[in-house]
Amino acid sequence: MSLAAHYGPVTWDDVQALPPDGRRYESIGGMLTVTPSPNAWHQLCVVRMVLLLTGAALEDMLVLTAPFDWYVSQIEWFEPDVVVLQKEDVDADGRLRTPPVLVVEVASPSTRLYDLNVKRAAYAANGCPHYWIVDPDEPSLLALSLDGGAYGEVGSVSGTEVFPATSPFPVEVCPAELVAL
């Protein structure tokens, strides 16, 4: 199957019919976004964030990394860089169909504006209570929390500053440590 001549919203089933190609597919309202595999610096930041969050997460939570889909509907699903979820929210088939507790996106030059705007609005609309955006180039962390259907800033740190998160669980995040060699 090819999506080259596809008209209308792209569905989950359409993408599942594609042969594996190493790309990441997400859809917001049927608008398909395709991104290439991330670079080493991006992945280093993701791995360190996963380790940090895994060490701090509550016993009833899982910390997972892409590729792992948060399935909302046939025309809307996400593949966040890091996702924290309640173990009980994973279906028998291993899918997440409810909002995760926390989503972390590690911005890349090609995704920065998308992460800050489009995904921010989509994650809020779909009820994810906490959304963090890490920029490894600066390095920095923007922590957002859902309040009345929209995200409000709960913290913003850069370099060696530490963000002392209290929710969804206590953890201290230093952006410079996420990317240090």
C-alpha positions as CSV (number, residue, x, y, z in Angstrom):
1,M,0.0,0.0,0.0
2,S,1.1,3.6,-0.7
3,L,-0.2,6.8,0.7
4,A,0.9,8.7,-2.3
5,A,-2.5,8.9,-3.9
6,H,-4.5,8.8,-0.7
7,Y,-7.3,11.3,-0.4
8,G,-9.0,12.4,2.9
9,P,-7.9,11.7,6.4
10,V,-5.3,9.0,6.9
11,T,-6.4,6.4,9.3
12,W,-4.7,4.1,11.8
13,D,-5.5,1.1,9.6
14,D,-4.0,2.9,6.6
15,V,-0.7,3.3,8.4
16,Q,-0.7,-0.2,9.9
17,A,-0.9,-1.5,6.3
18,L,2.4,0.2,5.4
19,P,5.6,-1.8,5.3
20,P,8.0,-1.0,8.2
21,D,10.4,1.9,7.1
22,G,11.9,3.2,10.3
23,R,9.8,6.4,10.3
24,R,7.5,7.6,13.0
25,Y,3.9,8.2,12.1
26,E,1.5,10.3,14.1
27,S,-1.9,11.7,13.2
28,I,-3.8,14.7,14.5
29,G,-7.3,14.8,13.1
30,G,-6.3,12.7,10.2
31,M,-3.4,14.9,9.2
32,L,-0.4,12.5,9.0
33,T,3.0,13.6,10.2
34,V,6.0,11.5,9.3
35,T,9.4,12.1,10.9
36,P,12.7,10.3,10.3
37,S,14.5,8.4,13.1
38,P,16.1,10.9,15.6
39,N,19.8,11.6,15.9
40,A,22.2,10.4,18.6
41,W,21.9,13.6,20.8
42,H,18.1,13.4,20.7
43,Q,18.2,9.7,21.7
44,L,20.8,10.4,24.5
45,C,18.4,12.9,26.0
46,V,15.4,10.5,25.7
47,V,17.3,7.6,27.3
48,R,18.5,9.8,30.2
49,M,15.0,11.1,30.7
50,V,13.6,7.6,30.8
51,L,16.1,6.5,33.3
52,L,15.5,9.6,35.5
53,L,11.7,9.1,35.4
54,T,11.8,5.4,35.9
55,G,13.8,5.9,39.1
56,A,11.2,8.3,40.4
57,A,7.9,7.0,39.1
58,L,5.4,5.4,41.4
59,E,5.0,1.6,41.5
60,D,1.8,1.7,39.5
61,M,3.3,3.6,36.6
62,L,5.3,2.6,33.5
63,V,7.8,4.8,31.7
64,L,8.1,4.0,28.0
65,T,9.8,5.4,25.0
66,A,9.0,5.6,21.3
67,P,8.0,3.7,19.3
68,F,4.9,3.4,21.5
69,D,1.6,4.8,20.4
70,W,-1.0,6.6,22.4
71,Y,-4.1,5.6,20.4
72,V,-7.0,8.0,20.5
73,S,-9.0,7.2,17.4
74,Q,-8.7,6.0,13.8
75,I,-7.6,9.5,12.8
76,E,-5.7,10.5,15.9
77,W,-2.7,8.9,17.6
78,F,0.6,10.0,18.9
79,E,4.0,8.6,19.3
80,P,5.7,10.7,22.1
81,D,9.4,10.4,22.8
82,V,8.7,9.5,26.4
83,V,5.4,8.6,28.0
84,V,4.5,7.9,31.6
85,L,1.3,5.9,32.2
86,Q,-0.7,4.0,34.8
87,K,0.0,0.3,34.4
88,E,-3.8,-0.4,34.5
89,D,-4.3,1.9,31.5
90,V,-2.5,-0.5,29.1
91,D,-5.0,-2.7,27.3
92,A,-4.7,-6.5,27.0
93,D,-3.3,-5.9,23.5
94,G,-0.5,-3.6,24.9
95,R,-2.0,-0.3,23.7
96,L,-2.6,2.9,25.5
97,R,-6.1,4.2,24.8
98,T,-6.4,6.7,27.7
99,P,-4.4,9.8,28.3
100,P,-1.0,9.2,29.8
101,V,0.1,10.8,33.0
102,L,3.0,12.6,31.4
103,V,4.3,13.1,27.9
104,V,7.8,14.3,27.2
105,E,8.9,15.5,23.8
106,V,12.5,16.1,23.0
107,A,12.5,18.9,20.4
108,S,14.5,18.7,17.2
109,P,15.1,21.4,14.7
110,S,12.5,19.8,12.5
111,T,9.9,19.3,15.3
112,R,10.4,22.2,17.7
113,L,7.5,24.4,16.5
114,Y,5.2,21.4,16.1
115,D,6.0,20.2,19.6
116,L,5.4,23.7,21.1
117,N,2.2,24.4,19.3
118,V,0.3,21.6,17.5
119,K,1.2,18.8,19.9
120,R,0.6,21.1,22.9
121,A,-2.9,21.8,21.7
122,A,-3.6,18.2,20.8
123,Y,-2.3,16.7,24.0
124,A,-4.3,19.3,26.0
125,A,-7.5,18.5,23.9
126,N,-7.0,14.8,24.6
127,G,-6.6,15.2,28.4
128,C,-2.9,14.5,29.1
129,P,-2.4,16.2,32.5
130,H,1.4,16.9,32.1
131,Y,3.5,17.8,29.1
132,W,7.2,18.5,29.2
133,I,9.3,19.8,26.3
134,V,13.0,19.3,26.4
135,D,15.2,21.3,24.0
136,P,18.7,19.6,23.9
137,D,20.2,22.4,21.8
138,E,19.7,25.0,24.6
139,P,19.5,22.8,26.8
140,S,16.1,23.6,28.5
141,L,12.9,22.1,29.9
142,L,9.5,23.6,29.7
143,A,7.0,21.9,32.1
144,L,3.3,22.4,31.4
145,S,0.2,21.2,33.4
146,L,-3.3,21.0,32.2
147,D,-5.6,23.5,33.8
148,G,-9.1,24.1,32.6
149,G,-8.5,22.4,29.2
150,A,-5.3,24.3,28.4
151,Y,-1.7,24.0,29.5
152,G,-0.2,26.5,31.9
153,E,3.5,26.7,32.6
154,V,4.6,25.2,35.9
155,G,8.3,25.5,35.3
156,S,10.9,26.5,32.8
157,V,14.6,25.9,33.4
158,S,17.8,25.9,31.3
159,G,21.4,24.8,31.5
160,T,22.3,23.7,35.0
161,E,19.1,25.0,36.6
162,V,17.0,22.2,38.2
163,F,13.2,21.8,37.8
164,P,11.9,20.3,41.0
165,A,8.7,18.6,39.8
166,T,6.1,17.6,42.3
167,S,3.6,16.2,39.9
168,P,3.0,13.6,38.6
169,F,5.6,12.5,41.2
170,P,8.6,14.2,42.8
171,V,11.7,14.3,40.5
172,E,14.4,16.8,39.8
173,V,15.4,17.5,36.2
174,C,18.5,19.3,35.1
175,P,18.5,19.9,31.3
176,A,22.3,20.1,31.1
177,E,22.6,16.6,32.6
178,L,20.3,15.2,30.0
179,V,22.7,16.0,27.2
180,A,26.1,16.1,28.9
181,L,28.8,13.9,27.3
